[in-house]
Amino acid sequence: MKISALLTSAGINIGLCVLFLSLYSVLRKQPANVRVYFGRRISEEHSRLREAFILERFVPSTGWIVKALRYTEEELLAAAGLDAVAFNRMLVFSIRIFSLAALLCVFGILPLHYYGKNILHSRIPSEDLDIFTIGNVEVRSRWLWVHCLVLYIISGVACILLYLEYRHIARLRLLHLKRATPNPGQFTVLVRGIPKITKESCSSAVDDFFTKYHGSSYLFHQVVYKVGKVQKIMTGAKKACRKLKHFTDTTVDQSCKAITYRCCLCGASSNSFHLLPTDEVVPSRGKADLDDSSLNMDNEECAAAFVFFKTRYGALVASDVLQTSNPTKWVTDPAPEPNDVYWSNIWLPYKQLWIRRIATLLGSIVFMLLFLAPVTFINGLSQLDQLQKRLPFLNGILKQPHHMVQLITGYLPSVILQIFLYSVAPIMMLFSTLEGPVSHSERKRSACCKVLYFLIWNVFFVNVVSGTVLKQLDFFSSPKDIPVQLAKVIPGQASFFITYVLTSGWASLSSELMQLFGLIYNFIRKYVLRMKEDTEFVPSFPYHTEVPKVLLFGLLGFTCSVLAPLILPFLLVYFFLGYVVYRNQLLNVYRTRYDTGGLYWPIIHNTVIFSLVLTQIICLGVFGLKVSPVAAGFTIPLIIFTLLFNQYCRTRLLPLFSTFPAQNLIDMDREDELSGRMEHIHQRLHTAYCQFPDSEDIQLEEIRTVGNDEDVGGCSSGGSNGKGSPGEFNGKGSSDESNGKGSPGEFNGKGGSDESNGKETLQEQQQPRRDLSHPTLKGLPVSRLQNAVRCVTFLIRLQKRGLS
């Protein structure tokens, strides 16, 4: 690839970045988009914006950058959790190490590459990128010791910074354990593989077992019920039928007419409902009533339960020890946090999990192999000679002016690859779900590892060897020659990696900031479907896609730093821009529903160590090709030192991420007992893990006649969730929005909702709501219909929570 093609790709991506950043700075100020760009703050802080026309709302600005950088790490920890801090420290580590690498390699190694051979140089835009790689260095060059020295400096500083960050995250994890609000998961153990006894229920078996073997610390237990898709549909249908049968005796005024509404999309009219004749209503007393025993959940108990203990230490001991001589029975694990429980997988039989893991592993491998075809084709787009041989019909296009060739070789390959990669994360998340994780965070971490392996294999290795495979099929026939083969092909693939950083790095960050899917969803929901704003729909941060992406760029930076240093300035811009963009998104857009306590950091640490070792092995092969025995000899101890450093970190710091120290748990138990908080914690455990939060039975009483709108003083379309008079519904599960006062700072009058609406909403919350009646239903109150519909939507709510 020529420098001019690289500059073309860089110009296109820089233009897209400037355009997206400018649009974002304008769109974020518009009141209609407040739910898209400030979802977390709206949902958690209940802030409101004032609707007013201000010219500043339509002028691009950089104030959001200053606000994102102004927040401290403590504020980020309080707002987004420890996982967000670990992600932020990964970016800080990348900025530090690649700033040093760019300083050393661009000013120290890049000139050695450019003047490595005595050739006549042309103008820089017409130069080939191979001139700036180690491939332009002469064999037996006396300057190869500079590459070895720079490799030592980068590896040593990377290990030091990595250890400091590892220790910092471990310290924050211990502080996360001692947070002010006690975590119910610290007192809870998840038990699976409960053996079935014919004459005894699962609940009795759990109580007998833990009373006998953990009597001093056992408190109580909660059995888990089957919540698969079929069970969800059956349970929701049963409860809906039991509640709706109470409305069959209610008569409908036949003189009323149906109300028509116009569709906001096409303008057609549609009846809101159709009235049925009274004689068609089948009296309920003529049929057998639904047997309440059919709704008994005892028959749906599965071999899993949450067991609660009196102390944190008791729960830790019960979760770590082997309960019986059969490891597949009475399996105990630390319970996830209540908001983190993935109920759809807890009921799965424990003996079935290993089959699921093997099946998903095979599925992931097959998917990675199937992805070889598009990656190999995309790599050929950057090599014109092979492209003309394999796709002759493109010869006419390739004979077009020089700018068309630059566009095809410099920009098109990385764009096509990015489009294909959009399908990877959902498929890997599906595989991770099929594995049977018991928590949302475990499912997301599993998907993170799968996406990371996929990107390293397909984006790095397959792209590196695809050009070689087209010429020689025996690339992996001799494993001992792999370092030498990688040393040959990686400098030649630097051009593709640079364009990939520009497209998948710079442009994707701008797209992340714009929230294109969120804007489209918000527009359709608000202006096409005419639906109310959904305060509950606030996405969580996609760690399973962003962590692998940043780590892949780190891998490219380490492997190309000594061999092709021209990639480092582009990577550095990406990490600086990502630091600002991701902080803004974590603080304003995404809401933290659950937190792993920094468990992403071991994945980050292992990937960085892998990148360092791979870089050193490739450099060893390069020094061998350049016939530099001194540099190759000094590289071998560096590899050994890096592996020993990794083993020290695994021994010293990794155990803190697998379990909590007993010393800290005992100290916390004693402190709670002395302060008298332990009894209050035990009471809270009874309602901590609620498997069916929206299926509580609504107390149904005799339906009384409610007057028309004139009697109640008007009609409203909103739901009633307050305390009602006798005979009215008083159920839970309302989804009404809660509005509060606006907060200073970001929400300072540059856009938002009307201030008067906030006052009216506040007055509505303070006044007790009366039962509402529809003008065409004489004896049936609207609030009772809403509670009946709420029972039917129980399945939809569970599915929404399962997708987060």
N, C-alpha and C positions, 0 to 999 in steps of 0.2 A: 504494500500500500504506500502511495505517495503521501508526503506531508500535506499536499493540497487537499487530498481526499479526507485526511484527518481534520484539517481546518474546516472543511465543508460540514462534516459531522458535528464538530464543536460549535460552529456557527448556528446550525439548526437547533441544537439542544440549548444553547445559550439564549437564543430567541424565544424558544418555548418556555424556558425558566423565567425569563423576564416577563413574558406575557402572563403566565400563570400566577406569579407572585403579585403582579399588579392587579389582576382580577381578584385575587384573594383579599388583598388589602381593601378593595372596594366592597366585595360581596359580604365580608364579615361584618361590615357596619350596617347592613340593611336589616331592618326589623324582621322581614320575612324569613331570613336565614339564621336567626339566632339559635334555633334548635340544632342546626347543622354544625355550626362552628363553636357553640358554647353549650353543648349538650350536657357535659359533666357539671358545669357550674349552675346551669338552670335546674337540673334534677337534684343536686345535692345542696346547693345554697339557696334554692328557691328565689333566685334573683329575677327581676323584671326590668325590661327596658322601657324607656319613655319614647313614644312615637312622636317625632317632630322632624320637620324638614330642615336639615342642616347641610350646607354646601360641602362641608368637610367629608360627609359620608360618601361622596362620589369622586373624591380625589385620592389617588394611590398614596400610601404613606408607609413608613418603616417603623411606626410606633410599636407594632406587635413584636418586632425583633428585640427591641429594648426591654419590653415587658417579659418576654420569655427568658432573656438572660439575667433579669434582675432577681428572679426567684433563687433562693438558696437550696441546698440539698435537703435541709430539714423541712422546708416547705414542700418540696417535691415528694419527700417521704410521707408527709402527713396527707397530701392530696392524692397521690397515686400509688403508694405502697412501696414495699422493698423491691419488688420486681422491676418497677420503673427506675429505681435508683441503680439497680444492677445493670439495666440496659443503658442508662445514662453514663455509668462508669465505663462501660465497654466503648462508648464513643469517645470519652475522655482519654482512655488508654490508646485508642487508635490515633487520635489527634497528636498525642505526645510522641509516640514511637515513629509515626510516619512524618512528622515534622523533622525529627532528627534524621530519618532516612533520606528525606528529600534534600536536606541541607548537605549531607555527605555525598549522596549519589549524584545529584544534579551538578554540583560544583566540583566534585572530586573524580567521579567515574565517567560521567557523560562525555567530557572532553577527551578522555582516553579512548572511548569508543569511536568518537567522530574522527580522530586523527590516528586510529589504530593501524591503518594501512596507508601506504604511500599511493594515493589515488588522486585524480583530479576531481575536486568537488565543484558541483554546479550551485545554482541558487538554492537556498534552503527549501522553499516551497516545492521545488522539483526533485528534491532528494527523496530517496526511499527510506522507510522507517528502519530497515535493517542496518543502515549506517550508524544508527544510534544504539545498537545492541552489541552484546559481547561477541556476536558473530563476526564483527568487523575488526576484532583484535587478532593480531598475528599469532601463529603458533610459536611456543617458547618465548612469548613476550616477557620482558623483564618487569612489566608493570602489573602482572597478575597478583603480586603480593598486596597491592592496594585493594583489590577485590576481597582478598582473604581478610585483611585488616578491617575493612568496613563490615564484612559479615560477622566478625567477632564482636565489633562494637554494637551492631544492631541486635544480635542475639543476646549479648550480656545485658544491655539496657532493657530489652523486652522482658527478660526473666526477672529483673529487679522490679520493674513497674508491675509486672503480672503478680508477683508475690505481694507487693504493697496493696494492690487492689483486692486480691484474694483475702488478705487479712482484714482489710477495711470492711468488706462485705460480710465476713464472718462475725466481726464485732457488731455490725448493725443487725445481724440475724439474732444474736443473743439479746440485744436491746429490744428487738421485735418480740422476743419471747416474753419480756418483762413489761409489756405495754400495760397501760392503765386498765383497759377493759379486758377482763379474763376471757380467754378463748375456750368455748365449750369443748372443742376438739382435744384439748389437753387432758380432759377428764374422761374421754370417751375412747372406746376401742371397738373397731368393726370386726365382728366375728362371722366367718363364713365356713361352709362345710359342716354345718350342724347335722349330726346323724339323725335320721328319722326313726321314731319309735311309734309303733302301731297304736298303742293305747295311751299315748301322751302327746300333747300338742308341742309345737316348737317352743312356745313361750315357757311352758313348764320345764322342758328339757334345759333351756338356757338358765333358768332360775336355779334349778337343782345343781347344775354343773358348777356355776360360779359361786353359789352359796357353799358348796362343799370344798372347793379348791382355792377360792379367793374370798373366803368369808370375812376376813378382817378389813378388806378394802372395797368389797363389792357393795354397790348402792342399789341400782335397779337396772332394768333393761327395756329396750323397745324393739319389737319384732318388725322386720321389713316385709312388706307385701309385694306381690308381683305387680309390676307397673310397665309391662311391655305394651306394645301398641294395641294388641287385642284386649288386654286387660284394661287399658285406659278407656277404650271404646265401650266395653261392657259395663264398667263401673260408672262411667258418665251417663250411659243410657239408663241404667237402673235408677240412679238418683234423680235424673230428669223425669222419668216416668212417675216416681213416687211423689215428686213435688207437683208435677203438672196435673195429677189426678184430683187435686184439691180445687181446681178451677172449673171442673166440668159442670158443677151445679150452678154456675153463674150464668144468668141470662143476659142476652145482648139486645139492645134497643134496635129493632128492625127498621125503624123509621130514619135512622141515621144514614148518611151517605159517606162513601169512601172519599178520602182526601187524595188528591192527585198532586204529584211532585214532578218537576221537570228535571231530566238528567242534565247535568252541567256539561256533559261531553257532547251529546248529540241533540239535546233539546227536546226529546220525545217525552210524552207524559206517561206516567205509570201509576196505577192504583196502589195505595199503600197497603191495602188489604181487601179481601172480599168477604162479605157477610154471608154466613150460612143460615139457612132456615132453622128455626128452633127445633122442629121435629126431627131434623137430621142428627141432632146431638144425642148421642147414646147415653142414657142415664148410667151413672157409675154404679148405682146400687144394684143394677141388674147383672153385673159381672162380679166375678170373684176379685176381691182386692188383691193387690200385690202383696205377696208374703214378705214381710220384713226379714224373715230368716234367709231369704234368697240374697239379701244384701249383706249378709254376715261375712266379714272379711276373714274369719278364722280358716275357711276353706282355701284361701288364697295366700296363706303364709308360705314364705320361702325359707330356705336354709341359710338365713342371714339375719343378724340383729346388731343393734347398737347397745353396747354394755357400758354403763356409767359407773365410775368409781369415786370414792370419797376424796381421794387425793390425786394430784398429777403423778406422783411417783408410783402409786398403785397402778394407774393406767399404763405408765411406761413399762413396768415390770411385766404386766399381763400381755402387752403387745410384743415384747421382745422374746419371751420364752416360748419354747415348744410345749404345747399343752398336752399332747398325748403321744404315744409311740407311733401313731399313724399321722404323718405330716399333712395328709389331705383332709383331716377332720379337725374341727375346732381350730381353724386357722385364724389367728388374731393379727390385726394390723392397726397402726394408729389411724383414728378416724379423721377424715377431712373436716374442714370447717363447715358449719351448717349451710352457708351460701354456696359452698363449693361441691356439695354432694351431687353426683350424677345418678339420680334415682333409677334411671332406665337400665343401668348395668349392674346394680347391686344384687338384684335377685337372680342373676345368672349363676348356674351351678359352678362351683369352684373347680371341679374336675374337668370342666369344659374349656377352661381358660387357656391351657397350654396348646390345645388344638387350634383355638382361635389365633394365638400368637404365631404359630407356625404357618397357618393359612394366610394371615396378613403379611408375614415376612415374604412368603412366596409370591403373593400378589404384588408387593412393592418391587420385588426384583424383576418380575415380568414387566411391570409398568416402566421401570427404568430401562430395560432392554428394548422395549417397543419405542422408546423415545430416541433411540439411536438414529433412526431414519431421518426425522426432521433435523436433528442436530448436524448430521453429516451433510445433508443438503444445504443447510444454512452456512456451514463452513466453506462449502464450495463457492458460494456467492462472492467471497472475498478473494478467490483465486481465479483470475480470468482465464488462464490457460486451461485449467481443468473444467471450468464452466463451459467453455466453447466446445470441448471434446464431448462432454456428457449431455449437454443441452444445445444441440446445433440450431434449434429454432430461435435461440436468443442472439444469434450472430447479427441480425439486423439491428437489434436494439444496442448491442455493444459497439456497433460502428457509428453510433450517434455522436454528437459533440462530446468533448471531454468532460463536461459537467455531468452528463448523464452517467458516465462510467464512474465518476467520483461518488455520485449518489448511491449507485448500486453497491460498490465495494466499501464505501465508508459509512453508510447509514442504514441501508436496507437490511443487512444480515442481523444486526443486533435488535432491530425493531421486530422482525419476524420471530426471532427467538424469544423476545419478551412476550409476544402474543401467545406463543405456545406455553410459556411458563405460567401463565395465569390459570391454567387448568391443574397445576400440580398441587397447590395448597388444598383445594377442596377434596381432591381424591385422597391425599395423604391424611386429611382429617377424617375422612370416611374410614380408611383403614385403621386409624387409631381408635375410632369409636368401636369398631368391630372387635378390637382386642379385648374389650371388657374393662376399661378403667373405671374406677369408682368415684372419680372426681373430675370436674371440668379442667382443673389445672393439670392433672396428670394426663388427660387426653390431649391438652394443648402442648405439653412438653414432649409427649410422644410424637405428635405431628411435627413439632419443631425439629426433632432429631431426624425424622424421615425426610423432611424437606431439605435439611442441611446435607444429608448424605446424597440426596438426589442432585442438588445443585453442584456439589463438589465433583460428583461423577460425570454428569452430563455437560455442565458448563465448563469445567476445567479439563478433566482428563479426556473426555470424548472429543472436545474441541481441539485439544492438543494433539491427539493421535489420529484424528480423522483425516487430516492432510497426509499423514504418513501411511495410514491404512489404505488410502487410495493408490498408493504406489507399492507398498510392501505389506503383505498380510501376515508376516511373521514377527510382528512387533512384540507380542508377549510370548513368543515361543521360547525365548531364553530369558528367564527372570534376572539373571546377573547383568544383562545388558540394558535393563530398564533405565537406570540412572543415565547411562550414556545416550540412550535414545531420547529421553526427556531433555537432556542438555542440548541435543541437536534441534529439537522442534519448538521448544518454548520460546526462544528469542524470535523465531519466525511468526509465532502467534501473538506477539505483543500488540500488533495493530488491532486484531479483533478484540482483545481484552480492553484496550483503551476505548474503542467505540462502545463496548458493552458497558463500561463505567459511565460513559456519557449518556447512553440511552436508559439503561436500567437503573442508573444511579441518580443523575441530575434530574432527568425528566420524571422518574417515578416519585422523587421527593416532591416535586412541584405538583404532581397529580395527587399525592397523599395530602398535601396542604389544601388543595382545592376541594377535596371530598366530592368528586364528580358524582359518584353513586348516591351519596347522601343528598346532594342538590336535586338530582332527578327524582329521588323518592319523595323528598319534601315538596317538590313542585306538583307531582301527580297527586299526592295525598291532600294537598291544600287547595289546589286550584282546579283539579280535574274531578276528584272524588268528593271534594267538599267535606272532608272529614276533619274532626278536631285534632289538635296536636297531641301526639302520643308521648307523654312524658316518661313512660316506662321504657320506650325503645331508645336506649342510649347504648351504642356499641362499646364493647371492651377492646382493649388494645390488642391487635393481632400479633402477639409475640411469635407465633409459629411461622409467620412469613417474614417479619422484619429482622428478627435475630439471625436466621440463616443468611439473609441478604447481606447484612453488615459483615458477618463472619466470612462470607465468600469474597467480599471486596478486600478484607484483611488478608485472606489467602493469596489473592492476586497481587496485593501489594508486597507481601514478603517474598514470593517466588520471583517477581519481576524487579525487585528493588536493585539487585546487583546485576542482573542480566539485561534488563531493559528499563533504565531509570526514568524514561520519559513518561511513564504512567503515573508516577508519584505526584506531580502537581495536580493532575485531574482527580486523583484519589483524595488528596488533601482538601480540595474544594468540596468534594462530596461529604467528607466527614464534618467539616465546619458547617456546611448547610444542613446536614442531618442533625447535628447537635441542636441547632436552633429550631428546626421544624419539629422534631420529635418532642422536644420540651414543650413547645406550644400545644401540640396535640394531646400530650399527656395531661397538661394542666387545664385545658379548656374543652376538648372534644370527647375523649374517652373516659368512661367511668369504670372504676375498679370494683368489680363484684366479689372477687376472691383474689387471694395473694398466696404465692407459694413460699414466701419467706426467702427469696433470693436463690431458689433452686436452679435458676437458669445460669448462674455463674459457673458451676462445674462444667456445663456444656461449653461455655465460652472459653474457659481455661483449657480444656482438652483440645478444642479446635485450634487455639493459638499455638499450643505445643506441637500439634500435628503440622501446622503451617511452618513453624520454625524448623522442625526436623526434615520436612519435605524440601524446604529451601536449601538446607545444608547438604542433603543427599544430591540434589540437582547440581549444586555448585561443585560438589566432589566430582561428579561426572564431567562438568565443564572443564575443571582443572585437569582432569585426565585427558580430555580431548585436546586441550591446549598444551599438553606435555609440560605441566608444571608440577613436578613431584613435591616440591617444598610446600606449595599452597595446598595440594591434595593431602599431604601428610598432616598439616596443621588443622585440616577440616575434620578429620576423624575424631580427635579428642573433643572438639566442639559438640559433635553429635552425642558423644557419651555424657558430656557435662549436662546437656539439655535434658536427656533422659533421666539422669540422676536428680536434677532439679524437680522434674515432674514427680518422681517417686517421693521426694521429700514433701512436696505439697500434698500429695495423696495421703501421706502418713500424718502430717501435722494439721492440715486444715479441712480435708474432705470429710472426716468423721463428724464434724460440726454440722454438716449439711445433710447427713443421713439420720441423725437423731439429736435429741436435746440432752445436755449434761444432767445427770441425776442430782448433782450438787445444786445447780440453779433451781431445779424443780422442788427439791426439798426445802430450800430457803423460801421459795414463794409459798409453799404450803404452810410453813410455820408462820409466815407473816400474815397470811389470810386467817389462820386460826386465832392468832393473838389479837388481831383487829376485829374479829367477829364477822368477817365477810364470807366465811366459808359456808355458813348456813344459807345465806342469800344466793350464793353461787349454786348450791345444790337445788334450790327451788327453781332457779332459771333453767337448769338442765332438763326439767320436765317438759318444757316447751321449746327447747333449742332445735331439735331435729323434727320438723313437721313434714311428713311425707305427702300429705294431701292438704295443703294450706287453703285451697279454694273449694274443698268439698265438705265443709262443715254444714251440718244440717241447720236449715233456717227454721226457726220455730214458727209453725203455721197454726194460726188460730182461726176461729170462725170468721169468715169474710163478712165485713159489715158494709152497709150501703154508704157510698161516698157521693156527695153532691156533685153537680156539674161545675164548670169553671166559674160560673157566676157566683156560686156559693163559696168557693175557696179564693176568689179574688184573682183569677188569672190562671193561665196555663204556661208551663215551661217545659222545655225538652230535656232538661238535665235530670240526672238520676238523683234519688234521695238516699243518703247514707247516714243520716243522723238519727237521733232517738225519736221514735214516733209515739203516737198515742196508742192506747190499748187497741189491739186488733190490727195494727199496722205492722209492717215488716220491720224487723230490727236486726237484719243479718249483716254479716261481715263480707269483706271482699270487694268493697267499692273501689272503683278506679278513678274517682274524681281527682282532679288536679288540686294540688295545694299551692296556693300562691302566697308569697311573702313580700317583704319589703325589698327594694332594690339595694344592691351593694355598691359602694363607691368603687372607683377605679375603672375597670373595663366598661362597666355598665353605667355610663355617666351622661346619658342623654343623647348619645350619637345614634340612637336607633332603638326600637323596641316596641313594647305594647303600650297602650294608652294608660295614663296614670289613673284616670277615672275608673277604668275597668278593675284595677287593683282594689280601689275603695269599695266598689260594688261587690267584688268577690269576698272581701273581708267582712262586709256586712252580712252577706249570705251565710258565711261560715259561723258568724256569731249568733244569728237568729235561728231558732229551731225550724227545720223544714217541715211543712205540712204535706200530707199525702196528696199526690197529684192524680188527677183523673183526666183521661182523654175525652175530648168533647163528643166523640161518637160512641163511647162506651159508658153506659149509664151506671153500671154497678161494679165495674172492674177497674181498680186503680192501676195506674201505669207503673208505679214503683214495684208492685207485686209481679207484673209481667217482666220487669227488668231483672228481678231476682231469679225468676224462672229461666230467663235467657242466660243469666250469669252461670247457672248450673250447667247448661249445655256447653258453654264456652270453656269449661274446665279443661278439656283435652287440649284446646288451642293454647291455653296459658302454659300448660306443662310443656308443650312442644316448643314454645318460644323460649322458655327457660333452658330447655335442653340444647338449643342452638347457640346459646351465649358461651 
